[in-house]
Amino acid sequence: MPVVSFLMSNYKTPPAHLRRALDSILEQTMPDFEAVIINDGVKDESYEMLSEYAAKDERIRLIENERNLGLPASLNKGIDACRGKYIARMDTDDICLPERLKLQTEYMDTHPDVMFAGAWADVFDEDENSPYAHWQPVMCPQEEYRIRLLFSGEPLLVHPTVVFRASFLRENGLRYSEDPRYRYSEDYEMWTRCADCGAAGILEQTVLKYRGVQNGERITVKHAAEMERCAYNTQKKLFTRLHTELTEDTFRLNLRLLAGRKPYDIRYKQWMDLLLRRNKKYNLYDQKIMKRLFHERWYSIVFYGIAANKSLKNRLRCVLTLYPDGYARMLKAMLSGKKRKKP
């Protein structure tokens, strides 16, 4: 049996992109692999090319869908067909670096506690040698990762770089959701369930070139509205476990909360305080870690607010939120000119 199974799904992939992807697989320095490729109900040039490659190299296993099932259902069909110890995701228009499998196999072998892991990737348009972005996430401790998944503010795992332990998926019954509500967030939704069952990891080396353009348009722009809606559905499900309603307003706060610098807004603190109260009651996440993570973010927001505000009074209002309620009330009274009542 092969050590690694590539898991891919093809649906009308441009022939030039497909050929480059397949060649990058066959050029791997670690030859002990198979490529399980689901042809998702198409009979075009891409199908003919896959058939050609499969006829020449027995490591390429082509499985056909009689009709178009969509990406999640095709990936699930592929998972059931994979025979490798590890399952490596990849899209049919991306490019593996020659040592991808070698590096990721070594990482998984030396980190037996890690059940699924991503790696770094370069993002390019048409010229694979001129990336316009470098995805280089750094893995945080497992419980913090679970908390960060509440917000999806950072791409902690780049989907086409991810490697799973096949036994982990099968023993926990983990498959991609075929619910149309998660059509454009099937990876994010999958990570939320995987993280409840086992530890994630990241190989901090670039192993893949990710094609960020589809039919001449950047994917994140072309499907932006659908991706946002599916992310909302994923988060809504997570917050239901905390018995907390995710509205459109709180969803927008959520998306911005853990990503980059942002203007001072007291609603961030109110939202985080609510989540802390709910988590204390329902005990879904480590309260100490959640509190630390939220406090770090609030300090960042406040100090950004101080720097951005020219008004001394507004700066002081920002600072007050960092102090315990008793001191804050006293200082607010002083600022407003009210005298403190004697006991």
C-alpha positions as CSV (number, residue, x, y, z in Angstrom):
1,M,0.0,0.0,0.0
2,P,1.2,3.5,-0.7
3,V,2.4,5.8,2.1
4,V,0.4,8.8,0.8
5,S,-2.7,9.2,-1.2
6,F,-3.2,12.5,-3.0
7,L,-6.9,13.5,-2.9
8,M,-8.1,15.6,-5.8
9,S,-11.4,16.3,-7.7
10,N,-11.6,17.5,-11.3
11,Y,-14.3,19.6,-12.8
12,K,-13.5,21.3,-16.1
13,T,-9.9,22.2,-15.1
14,P,-8.1,24.0,-17.9
15,P,-5.9,21.4,-19.6
16,A,-2.7,23.5,-19.3
17,H,-3.3,23.9,-15.5
18,L,-4.2,20.2,-15.1
19,R,-1.1,19.1,-16.9
20,R,1.1,21.2,-14.7
21,A,-0.5,19.9,-11.6
22,L,-0.2,16.3,-12.6
23,D,3.4,16.7,-13.7
24,S,4.2,18.2,-10.3
25,I,2.8,15.1,-8.6
26,L,4.8,12.8,-10.7
27,E,8.0,14.8,-10.1
28,Q,7.8,14.1,-6.3
29,T,11.1,13.0,-4.8
30,M,9.2,10.5,-2.6
31,P,7.7,8.0,-5.1
32,D,5.6,5.9,-2.7
33,F,2.2,7.5,-3.4
34,E,-1.0,7.2,-5.3
35,A,-3.2,10.0,-6.7
36,V,-6.9,9.4,-6.2
37,I,-8.6,11.8,-8.7
38,I,-12.4,12.0,-8.9
39,N,-13.6,13.1,-12.3
40,D,-16.8,14.9,-11.3
41,G,-19.2,14.1,-14.2
42,V,-17.4,15.8,-17.1
43,K,-16.3,14.4,-20.5
44,D,-14.1,17.2,-21.7
45,E,-10.4,17.7,-22.4
46,S,-9.5,17.5,-18.8
47,Y,-11.1,14.0,-18.6
48,E,-9.2,12.9,-21.7
49,M,-6.0,14.1,-20.1
50,L,-6.6,12.3,-16.9
51,S,-7.4,9.1,-18.7
52,E,-4.1,9.5,-20.6
53,Y,-2.0,10.0,-17.5
54,A,-3.8,7.1,-15.7
55,A,-3.0,4.8,-18.6
56,K,0.7,5.7,-18.4
57,D,1.2,5.6,-14.6
58,E,-0.7,3.1,-12.4
59,R,-0.2,5.4,-9.4
60,I,-2.9,7.7,-10.8
61,R,-6.3,6.2,-10.0
62,L,-9.1,7.8,-11.9
63,I,-12.6,7.5,-10.4
64,E,-15.6,8.7,-12.3
65,N,-18.9,10.3,-11.1
66,E,-21.8,9.5,-13.4
67,R,-23.1,13.0,-12.7
68,N,-21.7,16.2,-11.2
69,L,-21.8,15.8,-7.4
70,G,-19.8,18.8,-6.3
71,L,-16.5,19.1,-4.5
72,P,-17.4,17.9,-1.0
73,A,-19.2,14.8,-2.2
74,S,-16.4,14.0,-4.6
75,L,-13.7,14.4,-1.9
76,N,-15.7,12.1,0.4
77,K,-15.9,9.5,-2.3
78,G,-12.1,9.9,-2.7
79,I,-11.4,9.5,1.0
80,D,-13.2,6.2,0.9
81,A,-11.0,5.1,-2.0
82,C,-7.6,6.3,-0.6
83,R,-5.3,3.5,0.5
84,G,-2.4,5.5,2.0
85,K,-1.5,6.0,5.6
86,Y,-1.7,9.7,4.9
87,I,-4.2,11.6,2.7
88,A,-2.8,14.8,1.0
89,R,-5.3,17.3,-0.4
90,M,-4.5,19.2,-3.6
91,D,-6.5,21.0,-6.3
92,T,-6.2,20.1,-9.9
93,D,-4.8,23.5,-10.9
94,D,-2.2,23.9,-8.1
95,I,1.5,23.0,-8.3
96,C,3.4,20.8,-5.7
97,L,7.0,21.6,-5.0
98,P,9.1,18.4,-5.6
99,E,9.8,17.7,-2.0
100,R,6.2,18.3,-0.7
101,L,5.4,14.6,0.1
102,K,8.9,14.0,1.6
103,L,8.7,17.0,3.9
104,Q,5.1,16.5,5.0
105,T,5.5,12.8,5.6
106,E,8.6,13.4,7.7
107,Y,6.6,16.0,9.7
108,M,3.7,13.7,10.4
109,D,6.1,10.8,11.3
110,T,7.9,13.0,13.8
111,H,4.7,14.5,15.3
112,P,2.6,11.5,16.2
113,D,0.2,13.6,18.2
114,V,-0.8,15.7,15.1
115,M,-3.8,14.3,13.3
116,F,-4.0,16.8,10.4
117,A,-1.5,19.5,9.3
118,G,-1.1,22.2,6.7
119,A,2.0,23.9,5.3
120,W,3.0,27.2,3.6
121,A,2.0,28.1,0.1
122,D,2.8,30.8,-2.5
123,V,-0.2,32.4,-4.3
124,F,0.1,33.3,-7.9
125,D,-2.0,34.5,-10.9
126,E,-0.8,33.2,-14.2
127,D,3.0,33.3,-13.7
128,E,3.8,30.6,-11.1
129,N,7.3,32.2,-10.6
130,S,5.8,35.5,-9.5
131,P,3.7,35.0,-6.4
132,Y,1.6,38.0,-5.3
133,A,1.1,36.6,-1.7
134,H,2.8,34.2,0.7
135,W,0.6,32.2,3.0
136,Q,2.8,31.5,6.0
137,P,0.5,30.7,9.0
138,V,2.1,29.7,12.3
139,M,0.3,27.1,14.4
140,C,-0.8,28.1,17.9
141,P,-1.5,25.7,20.8
142,Q,-4.4,23.3,20.1
143,E,-7.0,24.9,22.5
144,E,-6.2,28.4,21.2
145,Y,-6.7,27.0,17.7
146,R,-10.1,25.8,18.5
147,I,-11.0,29.2,19.9
148,R,-9.6,31.0,16.8
149,L,-11.9,28.8,14.7
150,L,-14.8,30.7,16.2
151,F,-13.7,33.7,14.2
152,S,-12.0,32.4,11.0
153,G,-10.1,35.7,10.9
154,E,-6.8,33.9,9.9
155,P,-6.2,31.1,7.4
156,L,-4.5,28.8,9.8
157,L,-4.7,25.9,7.4
158,V,-4.3,26.3,3.7
159,H,-6.7,23.6,2.3
160,P,-4.7,22.3,-0.6
161,T,-1.6,21.8,1.6
162,V,-3.4,19.8,4.3
163,V,-2.4,16.2,5.1
164,F,-4.6,13.9,7.2
165,R,-3.9,10.7,9.0
166,A,-6.4,8.4,7.2
167,S,-7.0,6.5,10.4
168,F,-8.0,9.7,12.1
169,L,-10.7,10.5,9.5
170,R,-12.1,7.0,9.5
171,E,-12.1,6.4,13.3
172,N,-13.9,9.7,13.9
173,G,-16.3,9.4,10.9
174,L,-14.9,12.8,9.6
175,R,-16.0,13.8,6.1
176,Y,-16.6,17.0,4.3
177,S,-20.1,18.4,4.8
178,E,-22.3,18.1,1.7
179,D,-24.7,20.6,3.1
180,P,-25.1,23.4,0.5
181,R,-25.0,26.0,3.4
182,Y,-21.2,25.3,3.5
183,R,-20.5,25.0,-0.2
184,Y,-17.8,27.6,-0.2
185,S,-16.5,26.9,3.3
186,E,-16.2,23.2,3.2
187,D,-12.7,23.3,4.5
188,Y,-13.4,25.7,7.3
189,E,-16.4,23.7,8.4
190,M,-14.3,20.6,8.3
191,W,-11.6,22.0,10.5
192,T,-14.1,22.9,13.2
193,R,-15.0,19.3,13.5
194,C,-11.5,17.9,13.1
195,A,-10.2,20.2,15.9
196,D,-12.7,18.7,18.3
197,C,-11.3,15.3,17.7
198,G,-7.5,15.8,17.3
199,A,-4.6,18.1,17.2
200,A,-3.7,20.2,14.1
201,G,-0.2,21.2,13.0
202,I,1.7,23.3,10.5
203,L,4.9,22.5,8.6
204,E,6.5,25.9,8.4
205,Q,7.9,25.4,4.9
206,T,6.5,26.2,1.4
207,V,5.3,23.1,-0.3
208,L,2.7,24.4,-2.8
209,K,2.0,27.0,-5.4
210,Y,-1.6,28.0,-5.2
211,R,-3.4,29.3,-8.2
212,G,-5.4,32.3,-7.1
213,V,-7.1,33.0,-10.4
214,Q,-10.1,31.2,-12.0
215,N,-11.1,32.2,-15.5
216,G,-9.1,35.4,-15.3
217,E,-10.6,36.5,-12.0
218,R,-9.2,36.1,-8.5
219,I,-11.2,33.4,-6.7
220,T,-11.5,35.4,-3.5
221,V,-13.2,38.2,-5.5
222,K,-15.3,36.1,-7.8
223,H,-16.9,34.1,-4.9
224,A,-16.6,36.7,-2.1
225,A,-20.3,37.0,-1.3
226,E,-20.8,33.2,-1.3
227,M,-17.7,32.6,0.8
228,E,-18.9,35.1,3.3
229,R,-22.3,33.6,3.5
230,C,-21.0,30.1,4.0
231,A,-18.5,31.3,6.7
232,Y,-21.5,32.9,8.4
233,N,-23.4,29.6,8.4
234,T,-20.3,27.8,9.8
235,Q,-19.9,30.3,12.6
236,K,-23.6,30.3,13.4
237,K,-23.4,26.6,14.0
238,L,-20.4,27.0,16.3
239,F,-22.1,29.8,18.4
240,T,-25.2,27.7,18.7
241,R,-23.1,25.5,21.0
242,L,-22.5,28.5,23.2
243,H,-26.2,29.3,23.2
244,T,-25.3,32.6,21.5
245,E,-27.1,34.1,18.5
246,L,-24.9,35.2,15.7
247,T,-26.5,38.2,14.0
248,E,-25.2,40.0,10.9
249,D,-23.6,42.7,13.1
250,T,-21.8,40.3,15.4
251,F,-20.7,38.3,12.4
252,R,-19.0,41.3,11.0
253,L,-17.3,42.0,14.4
254,N,-16.3,38.4,14.4
255,L,-14.6,38.5,11.0
256,R,-12.5,41.5,12.0
257,L,-11.8,40.6,15.6
258,L,-8.6,38.5,15.2
259,A,-7.4,39.9,11.9
260,G,-5.1,43.0,11.7
261,R,-5.5,46.4,13.3
262,K,-9.0,47.9,13.6
263,P,-10.6,51.1,14.8
264,Y,-11.6,51.3,18.4
265,D,-15.2,50.1,19.0
266,I,-16.6,49.2,22.4
267,R,-18.8,46.6,20.7
268,Y,-15.7,44.4,20.4
269,K,-15.4,44.3,24.2
270,Q,-19.1,43.8,24.7
271,W,-19.1,40.8,22.3
272,M,-16.0,39.2,23.8
273,D,-17.4,39.7,27.4
274,L,-20.6,37.9,26.3
275,L,-18.7,35.0,24.8
276,L,-16.6,34.7,28.0
277,R,-19.8,34.6,30.1
278,R,-21.4,32.0,27.9
279,N,-18.3,29.8,27.8
280,K,-18.0,30.0,31.6
281,K,-21.5,28.6,31.8
282,Y,-21.2,25.9,29.1
283,N,-17.5,25.1,29.4
284,L,-16.8,24.3,25.7
285,Y,-13.4,26.0,25.6
286,D,-10.5,26.6,28.0
287,Q,-11.8,29.7,29.8
288,K,-8.3,30.9,30.9
289,I,-7.0,30.7,27.3
290,M,-10.1,32.4,25.9
291,K,-9.8,35.2,28.4
292,R,-6.1,35.7,27.6
293,L,-6.7,35.7,23.9
294,F,-9.6,38.2,24.2
295,H,-7.7,40.5,26.5
296,E,-4.7,40.6,24.1
297,R,-7.0,41.6,21.3
298,W,-8.8,44.2,23.3
299,Y,-5.4,45.8,24.4
300,S,-4.4,45.9,20.8
301,I,-7.7,47.6,19.8
302,V,-7.5,50.1,22.6
303,F,-4.0,51.1,21.9
304,Y,-4.7,51.5,18.2
305,G,-7.7,53.6,19.3
306,I,-5.5,55.8,21.5
307,A,-3.0,56.3,18.6
308,A,-5.8,57.2,16.1
309,N,-7.7,59.6,18.4
310,K,-6.7,63.2,18.6
311,S,-9.1,64.1,21.4
312,L,-7.6,63.6,24.9
313,K,-11.1,62.9,26.3
314,N,-11.6,60.1,23.7
315,R,-8.2,58.7,24.4
316,L,-9.0,58.5,28.1
317,R,-12.3,56.8,27.3
318,C,-10.3,54.1,25.5
319,V,-7.9,53.7,28.4
320,L,-10.8,53.3,31.0
321,T,-11.9,50.1,29.4
322,L,-8.6,48.5,30.4
323,Y,-9.3,48.9,34.2
324,P,-11.5,47.1,36.6
325,D,-15.1,48.4,36.7
326,G,-14.7,50.2,40.1
327,Y,-11.7,52.3,39.0
328,A,-13.4,52.9,35.6
329,R,-16.5,54.2,37.2
330,M,-14.6,56.5,39.5
331,L,-12.5,57.9,36.6
332,K,-15.5,58.4,34.4
333,A,-17.2,60.4,37.2
334,M,-14.1,62.5,37.5
335,L,-14.0,63.1,33.7
336,S,-17.7,64.1,33.7
337,G,-17.2,66.5,36.6
338,K,-19.4,64.5,39.0
339,K,-18.3,64.2,42.6
340,R,-17.9,60.8,44.1
341,K,-20.6,60.1,46.7
342,K,-19.4,59.4,50.3
343,P,-20.3,56.0,51.7
